[in-house]
């Protein structure tokens, strides 16, 4: 069965009440994990980004809520200094975003946790991926996350899931940035270990991750469909 991860990212706008609303709804769906995004300190110094962060106390509350519901709590992280904190509150998995697979300090620190690390390939070349996997070949908890930073169906290149898995003999997940959410179902044909998608509260507000995010009220049905349709792929025997 595919692991379904719902990414709140920064779509909480730094509002813990909104973040709790997300979590309250998501924990009642078929999703297996819920993640937030923590960017590098410099990111939050931009005038338009200053209010997008949650406090440590907020994360303590949210992680407790998520874990008590039986779901996994994850963090897409770019701040090296926050890893110890998230370890202390029991993060279940991490995601390396953007082109941070080249950040040796961040990657090495995350490896010390021993946790599952989902590595985004969105801005990486095949050479970048090869160098990364050769450098850290002794770590067994990496998952490559195939994603294309495009909203268009023609750019999804879902066959790359299969290509990456066959070429590097490593688990491969799929993170969708496509505005057509049917590609989530199509990706099942290539057996990703995980499917990741962003969520948003409604369509009347511009979110940090917006066009490709799924409206919160639709997540339950979509996650259910993914869960059921994953059984249709079968074994090929």
Order of alpha helices (4+ residues) and beta strands (2+ residues): beta-alpha-beta-alpha-beta-alpha-beta-alpha-beta-alpha-beta-alpha-beta-alpha-beta-beta-alpha
